[in-house]
């Protein structure tokens, strides 16, 4: 395990834009936080178990991320994660290439298979069976990585069809912006992360489960001749408004002991920029 880094995970559900903007600007001033993340849904979710909550409005994750990266100067940012069923992979790759270019190379590309049937049914987006979702995911990740690498891509899959597609205006990151894959499936998601990702995210908060998934991921890397140390892994820690941020020290330490290179703090709602400094103070004890 190398250097431990930290990031923030925020909205954009049930929050006003000036508050979200100021949270990121505050984090941008604190070097402890290297990354910031938003999610990408049509509305909020409550749980666990997570269920759609239409009372919690949600802004578009990519548009919010673009605004946040242009309100900040240092912190890197990504969507944790984008369901590839929401946008055709060439469109998503074009968005990513544009944001990497316009942010000066501060983009992290978070990708996932998608999961909420209720959300998809509400907004007319096909989700498909687990097998169909994973097939689409595998094809989409390959196509996106190749497009962001500047390749001329012809692809004839079951879900993705491209013919001599190429992006000639790319961002400064080479060979492409870092790819973060989210999901815990051991048969297809973790092998996909081992093949294409620079970062794998564990969405849960159970250190024991996380540790077991990290072991599987490392085996997946070894199976294809990749050093497991080349792939960063992140885990989330959460706290409630009723809790003091100092509780994060112990929770983050458990995730680090379980194998996390990156610890992401999921902020409670409602939240405020005033929480950033106490959270940073709690986490700095682990450095």
C-alpha positions as CSV (number, residue, x, y, z in Angstrom):
1,X,0.0,0.0,0.0
2,X,1.3,3.4,-1.0
3,X,0.2,6.9,-0.2
4,X,-3.3,7.3,1.3
5,X,-5.4,10.0,-0.2
6,X,-8.8,11.5,0.6
7,X,-11.7,12.9,-1.3
8,X,-15.2,14.2,-0.8
9,X,-18.5,12.8,-2.2
10,X,-21.3,15.2,-2.4
11,X,-24.8,15.6,-4.0
12,X,-26.1,16.9,-6.2
13,X,-29.3,15.9,-4.5
14,X,-31.3,18.0,-2.1
15,X,-28.8,20.8,-2.0
16,X,-28.7,24.4,-3.2
17,X,-26.0,25.3,-5.8
18,X,-24.3,28.0,-3.8
19,X,-23.8,25.5,-0.9
20,X,-22.5,22.7,-3.1
21,X,-20.2,25.2,-4.9
22,X,-18.8,26.5,-1.7
23,X,-18.2,23.0,-0.3
24,X,-16.0,22.2,-3.3
25,X,-14.2,25.6,-3.1
26,X,-13.5,25.1,0.5
27,X,-12.1,21.5,-0.2
28,X,-10.1,23.0,-3.1
29,X,-8.2,25.1,-0.5
30,X,-7.3,22.0,1.7
31,X,-4.6,19.9,0.1
32,X,-5.7,16.8,2.1
33,X,-8.6,16.4,-0.4
34,X,-7.3,15.4,-3.7
35,X,-10.6,14.5,-5.4
36,X,-14.2,15.4,-5.3
37,X,-17.1,13.3,-6.6
38,X,-20.8,13.8,-7.5
39,X,-23.3,11.2,-8.5
40,X,-25.5,10.9,-11.6
41,X,-29.2,10.2,-11.1
42,X,-32.5,11.8,-11.9
43,X,-33.5,12.1,-8.2
44,X,-32.2,11.2,-4.8
45,X,-32.1,7.9,-3.0
46,X,-32.7,7.0,0.7
47,X,-31.5,4.0,2.5
48,X,-29.8,1.6,2.7
49,X,-31.5,-0.3,1.1
50,X,-31.4,2.5,-1.4
51,X,-34.8,3.4,-2.9
52,X,-35.7,6.4,-5.2
53,X,-37.0,9.4,-3.3
54,X,-38.7,11.8,-5.7
55,X,-38.9,14.5,-3.0
56,X,-35.1,14.9,-3.4
57,X,-34.4,16.6,-6.6
58,X,-31.2,15.9,-8.4
59,X,-29.2,18.0,-10.9
60,X,-27.4,16.3,-13.8
61,X,-24.1,14.9,-12.5
62,X,-22.0,15.8,-15.5
63,X,-23.2,19.4,-15.8
64,X,-22.7,19.9,-12.1
65,X,-19.2,18.4,-12.3
66,X,-18.3,20.7,-15.2
67,X,-19.4,23.7,-13.2
68,X,-17.6,22.6,-10.0
69,X,-14.3,22.0,-11.9
70,X,-14.5,25.5,-13.3
71,X,-15.2,27.0,-9.9
72,X,-12.0,25.3,-8.5
73,X,-8.4,25.2,-9.5
74,X,-6.7,22.2,-7.9
75,X,-9.0,19.4,-6.9
76,X,-9.7,16.6,-9.3
77,X,-13.3,15.5,-10.0
78,X,-15.5,12.8,-11.3
79,X,-18.9,11.3,-11.3
80,X,-19.1,8.3,-8.9
81,X,-20.3,6.6,-11.1
82,X,-22.1,7.2,-14.4
83,X,-24.4,4.4,-15.4
84,X,-23.4,3.6,-19.0
85,X,-27.1,3.0,-19.9
86,X,-27.9,6.7,-19.5
87,X,-25.8,7.8,-22.5
88,X,-24.4,6.2,-25.6
89,X,-20.7,5.4,-24.9
90,X,-19.5,7.7,-27.8
91,X,-21.5,10.6,-26.4
92,X,-20.3,9.9,-22.8
93,X,-16.7,9.7,-24.1
94,X,-17.1,13.0,-25.9
95,X,-18.4,14.6,-22.8
96,X,-15.4,13.2,-20.8
97,X,-12.9,14.3,-23.4
98,X,-14.4,17.8,-23.4
99,X,-14.3,18.2,-19.7
100,X,-10.8,16.9,-19.4
101,X,-9.8,19.5,-22.0
102,X,-11.6,22.4,-20.4
103,X,-10.6,21.6,-16.8
104,X,-6.9,21.4,-17.7
105,X,-6.7,17.6,-17.1
106,X,-8.5,17.3,-13.7
107,X,-11.1,14.7,-14.8
108,X,-11.6,11.2,-13.3
109,X,-14.0,9.1,-15.4
110,X,-16.3,7.0,-13.2
111,X,-18.3,4.2,-14.9
112,X,-20.8,1.7,-13.8
113,X,-23.3,-0.7,-15.2
114,X,-26.4,0.9,-13.8
115,X,-28.8,-0.5,-11.2
116,X,-32.1,1.2,-10.4
117,X,-35.0,-0.4,-12.3
118,X,-37.5,2.0,-10.8
119,X,-35.5,5.1,-12.0
120,X,-35.1,3.6,-15.5
121,X,-38.8,2.8,-15.7
122,X,-39.8,6.3,-14.7
123,X,-37.6,8.0,-17.3
124,X,-38.0,5.5,-20.2
125,X,-34.4,4.2,-20.1
126,X,-33.9,0.5,-20.9
127,X,-31.9,-1.2,-18.1
128,X,-32.2,-4.8,-19.1
129,X,-31.3,-8.0,-17.3
130,X,-28.1,-8.4,-15.3
131,X,-26.6,-10.2,-18.2
132,X,-27.6,-7.4,-20.6
133,X,-26.4,-4.7,-18.3
134,X,-23.0,-6.4,-17.9
135,X,-22.6,-7.0,-21.6
136,X,-23.4,-3.3,-22.3
137,X,-21.0,-2.3,-19.6
138,X,-18.1,-4.3,-20.9
139,X,-18.5,-3.1,-24.4
140,X,-19.0,0.5,-23.3
141,X,-15.9,0.6,-21.1
142,X,-13.7,-0.8,-23.9
143,X,-15.1,1.7,-26.4
144,X,-14.8,4.7,-24.1
145,X,-11.2,3.9,-23.2
146,X,-10.2,3.5,-26.8
147,X,-11.9,6.8,-27.8
148,X,-10.3,8.7,-24.9
149,X,-7.0,7.2,-26.0
150,X,-7.3,8.9,-29.4
151,X,-7.7,5.7,-31.3
152,X,-9.8,5.4,-34.5
153,X,-12.4,3.0,-33.3
154,X,-14.5,0.6,-35.3
155,X,-16.6,-1.5,-33.0
156,X,-19.3,-4.0,-33.8
157,X,-20.8,-5.3,-30.6
158,X,-24.2,-6.3,-29.4
159,X,-24.7,-3.0,-27.7
160,X,-22.1,-0.6,-29.2
161,X,-21.5,0.1,-32.9
162,X,-18.9,2.5,-34.1
163,X,-17.4,3.1,-37.5
164,X,-14.1,4.9,-37.8
165,X,-14.9,7.1,-34.8
166,X,-12.1,9.3,-33.5
167,X,-11.7,12.3,-31.2
168,X,-9.1,14.8,-32.3
169,X,-9.6,17.3,-29.5
170,X,-8.6,15.6,-26.2
171,X,-7.5,16.7,-22.8
172,X,-3.9,16.7,-21.6
173,X,-4.0,13.5,-19.7
174,X,-2.2,10.6,-21.4
175,X,-3.0,8.0,-22.5
176,X,-6.5,9.0,-21.2
177,X,-8.1,10.4,-18.0
178,X,-8.0,7.8,-15.2
179,X,-10.9,5.3,-15.3
180,X,-12.8,4.5,-12.1
181,X,-15.0,1.5,-12.2
182,X,-17.7,1.0,-9.6
183,X,-19.5,-2.2,-8.7
184,X,-18.8,-5.3,-6.6
185,X,-19.6,-8.2,-9.0
186,X,-16.7,-10.8,-8.8
187,X,-17.5,-12.6,-12.0
188,X,-17.5,-9.6,-14.4
189,X,-17.1,-6.2,-12.8
190,X,-13.9,-6.8,-10.9
191,X,-12.2,-8.5,-13.8
192,X,-13.3,-5.5,-16.0
193,X,-11.7,-3.1,-13.4
194,X,-8.5,-5.2,-13.5
195,X,-8.4,-4.9,-17.2
196,X,-9.2,-1.3,-17.8
197,X,-9.4,0.8,-14.6
198,X,-6.8,2.9,-12.7
199,X,-9.2,3.0,-9.7
200,X,-11.9,0.7,-8.4
201,X,-14.6,2.1,-6.0
202,X,-16.3,0.1,-3.3
203,X,-19.7,1.7,-2.7
204,X,-20.4,0.0,0.6
205,X,-19.1,0.8,4.1
206,X,-18.4,-2.7,5.5
207,X,-14.6,-3.1,6.0
208,X,-14.8,-6.9,6.1
209,X,-16.7,-7.1,2.8
210,X,-14.4,-4.5,1.3
211,X,-11.3,-6.5,2.3
212,X,-12.7,-9.6,0.6
213,X,-13.5,-7.7,-2.6
214,X,-9.9,-6.3,-2.6
215,X,-8.5,-9.8,-2.4
216,X,-10.6,-10.9,-5.4
217,X,-9.6,-7.7,-7.3
218,X,-5.9,-8.4,-6.7
219,X,-6.3,-11.9,-8.0
220,X,-8.0,-10.6,-11.1
221,X,-5.0,-8.3,-11.7
222,X,-2.6,-11.2,-11.2
223,X,-4.6,-13.4,-13.6
224,X,-3.9,-11.0,-16.5
225,X,-0.3,-10.2,-15.5
226,X,-1.0,-6.8,-14.0
227,X,0.5,-5.7,-10.8
228,X,-2.3,-5.2,-8.2
229,X,-0.4,-2.1,-6.9
230,X,-1.1,-0.3,-10.2
231,X,-4.8,-0.2,-9.4
232,X,-6.0,2.1,-6.7
233,X,-9.0,1.2,-4.6
234,X,-11.3,3.5,-2.7
235,X,-13.9,3.0,0.1
236,X,-16.4,5.4,1.5
237,X,-17.0,6.5,5.0
238,X,-20.2,8.2,6.1
239,X,-21.3,10.2,9.1
240,X,-24.6,11.7,10.3
241,X,-25.4,15.3,11.1
242,X,-25.9,14.2,14.7
243,X,-22.3,12.9,14.8
244,X,-19.1,14.7,15.4
245,X,-16.7,14.5,12.3
246,X,-14.1,13.0,14.7
247,X,-15.9,9.6,14.3
248,X,-14.4,9.5,10.8
249,X,-10.9,8.9,12.1
250,X,-11.8,5.4,13.2
251,X,-14.0,4.6,10.3
252,X,-11.4,5.7,7.8
253,X,-8.7,3.8,9.6
254,X,-10.7,0.5,9.2
255,X,-11.1,1.1,5.5
256,X,-7.4,1.7,5.1
257,X,-6.6,-1.4,7.1
258,X,-8.9,-3.3,4.7
259,X,-7.0,-2.1,1.7
260,X,-8.2,1.4,0.7
261,X,-5.7,3.7,-1.0
262,X,-8.3,6.4,-1.2
263,X,-10.9,7.2,1.4
264,X,-13.9,9.2,0.2
265,X,-16.1,11.0,2.8
266,X,-19.8,11.0,2.0
267,X,-21.3,14.1,3.5
268,X,-24.7,14.0,5.2
269,X,-27.6,16.0,4.0
270,X,-28.2,18.8,4.7
271,X,-24.6,19.8,4.8
272,X,-22.6,23.0,4.7
273,X,-19.1,24.3,3.8
274,X,-18.4,24.7,7.5
275,X,-18.0,20.9,7.7
276,X,-15.0,20.7,5.5
277,X,-12.4,21.9,7.9
278,X,-13.5,19.6,10.9
279,X,-13.6,16.6,8.5
280,X,-10.1,17.4,7.2
281,X,-8.8,17.8,10.8
282,X,-10.2,14.4,11.7
283,X,-8.7,12.7,8.7
284,X,-5.3,14.4,9.0
285,X,-4.7,12.3,12.1
286,X,-4.2,9.3,9.8
287,X,-1.3,10.8,7.8
